[in-house]
Amino acid sequence: MDQARDTEFDTILIGGREQRAIVIVDHDDTWPSKAASMAQKIQDSLGPAALSVEHIGSTSVPGLAAKSVIDMLLVVANIDDEESYLVPMESIGLQLRVREYGHRMLRTAELDFHVHVLPPESAEQIDYLDLRDWLRVSAADRALYESTKRTLAENTWSDMNHYADAKSAVIQQILTHARNWRAGQPTS
């Protein structure tokens, strides 16, 4: 893999790179209720510091196969003010995994939840929501994304982030459709 990318991972990943098998499973109808429960825990622990909490990623799209990791999006006013959200998040079982400019990611010890922390109106926040919302309505892009994930999961990755990077081109293609859809323009 790309040595420069590995060096970047070594800088931003708390606890270092991890090699795990990528296992894609059929959609689990319990994912939305599990996400809603975690969203409530996050909201309760942070109060008004949580500007919004959303279920994102493949587990938020009915019918889409995914890794059994529920992704959540937490928007806070000042991502650099870690004291305002890290301690409360740790109290509900979340641990800091990624610290990079404009983004933090916490996860559970069981590795079944990832909580992405972003500032308001960031490009990443918009991308996460556009991707989720478009995949909920586009059967063609949902099938493309699932096929891509299943194919990539057959590879061995030195770190899970390389798997995520490998999906980037397809995600950008789907995001183009999503943005056109949001703007009321043709999607292909």
N, C-alpha and C positions, 0 to 999 in steps of 0.2 A: 504494500500500500504506500501511499504518499507520505514520505518522511516528514515533510513540513506540516501536514495535517496531524500526524501523530504527535509532533512536538506541541502543536496548538492544544490537542486533547490533554497532553500532560500538564499544561498550564491551567486549563479551565476545569478539569474533572477532579472533584474532591474524592480522594481514594484511588486515583489512577484509572487507567484503561481496564476494561473487563471484556473477556471473551466468553460469550455464551451463545448457545445455539438459538437461532431465530426460529420460532415455531409459530406458524400462522394457523389459527383455528377458525372454524365457522363462527358466525355471529352468535353471541350469547345474549338472549333476551333479558338477562339479569343485569347487564352492564349499565343501562340507563338508571335503574334504581340504586345500584351501588354508587354511581357517579352523583346522583342526587343526595345520597346520604353523606358522601364526602364533601360535597359542596356546602351542605348545611353545617358540617363540622368546621369547615374552613371559615364560613361566615360567622358562626358563633364564636370561634376563637379570636377572630380579628375585628369583629364589629364593623364600624364604619371605615376602618382602614382597608377593608376589602371592597374596592369600588365595583367589581363584578367578579363572579365565579361562574365559569362555563365548562360544560363537558365538550371536549374537542377530540380530534383524532378519529381514527377508524372505528373505535368502539362506540362513537357517538352517531354512527351512520347505520341505520337499520339495514340488515342484510349483508353488510360488508364484513368479510373475514378480517381478522386482525390478530396481533399478538395479544395475549391476555394481560395487557397493561392498559389501564384506563388513564387517559390523558385529561388533565384539567388545566384550565387557563384562569389564573388569578391576576387581576389588574390592581395595582397599588399606585398611589400618587407619586411616590418617590422610591424607586427601586434601590437606590443607594442607601436609603435609611433602613438597613437590614434589621435593626433592633425593633422596628415597628411590626415586623411580620415573622422573623425567624424564630424567636422564642415561642410565640403563640403556636406557630406551625409545628415546632418540635414537641410541644405539649400534647399534640394530637397524633404523634407518631411519625411525623415527616422529618426527613433528614436532608440537609443540603448536599446536593450531588454536583451541580454545575454552577459556577460563578464566572460569568463573562459580561462584557459591557452590554448593558441594556437587557439582560436576561439572567434569571436564576431558575434553577430547576431543583425541586425537592422530590423525594420519593419515600415510599414506605420501606421498611426493612424486608417486607415480603415481596417487594418489587412488583406489586400489583397496581400501584398508582404512581404517576408522574404528575407533579404540579408545576407548570411553567408560570413563572412570575414575570410580568411585563409592565411597563409604564403605559398610561393611557394613549390611545391613538397611535401606537407604534405600528410599523409596517408588518411586523410579525403577528401582532394581534389581529390585524385586518386579514392577513393571509390565513391564519388558523380558522377564522370564522367564515371567510369566503370559501375555503376548501371544504369545510364541513357542510355548509349550507348547499353548495353546488352538488356535492356527492350525494346528498339526500334526495336530489331531484333528477340527477342524470344517471340513468342506468348504464349508458355507454361508458362514461368516465369512471363510474363505480367498478364496472367489469375490467376496464383497463388497469385501474389502480390495483385491484385485487390480483389480477394476473401478474402484474409487475412484482408485487410483494411476494407472491408465492414462488415465482421464478428466482428472485434474489435470495429468498430464504433457503434455497437449496445450496447456496455457497457457504463457505466457512469464512467468518469475518474475524479479524484480529481485535475488533472492538465494535460494539453495536452501532456506534456513530458512523462507521463506514457503510453499514447497511443503510442508514438514514441518508447519507450522502448519495448513495447509488440510486435512490429514488428521486433525486432532485430534478432531473430533466423531465420526468413524467409529471411530477408535481407542478412544475412550472407550466407545462402544457395544459394541465387541468385548471390551474389558476387563471390562465388566459381565458379559458372558457367561462370560468366563474366570474371574472371581472366583466366580460362582455355581457353575461347574464344580468349581473347587478346593474349595469348601465343600460339595459334594455336593448342591447345589440345582438346580432346573430352570434351563436356560440361556436360555430365552426367555419 
